[in-house]
Amino acid sequence: MLRLFRNKKGQNTAEYAIVIGLVVAAAIAMQIYIKRGIQAKVKDGTDLMTSVTGDTGGGTLASTGQYEPYYMSTNFDVTRGVASTDTVASGGGVTRDLTKEETSRTGTQNIGAAQ
C-alpha cells in the first residue's frame, strides 16, 4: 500500500500536461492582441519614416503618407443605356437582340492627406 503513494510519476506527467495546455491556451487567446500590437508598431515606424520634417518639405523616406482607404474621396456618375428587341416565337421561346448598349462614367477621384 505504501508503494502506491510513492509512485507519483503519472501524477507529475499529468500536472506538466495541464500546465503546458494552459500556456498554449493563453498563447492562442492572446494571439490577436499580439498581432495588433505588432501591426501598430509597424504603422508607427512607417508613419515616422514618411513624416514631413520641419519646413524643408522633405520626408525621411518619402513625401507621402501611408495609404489609408478613408483618405480617398470618389464622386462618379455612371449611366447605362440598352436598346433591345425581344421576339417571342411560337411555343413560348424568347429571343433577345441587343442592338445598342452604352456605358459611360464621369467624375473625379481625389487622394488627400490625413485630416
Order of alpha helices (4+ residues) and beta strands (2+ residues): alpha-alpha-alpha-beta-beta
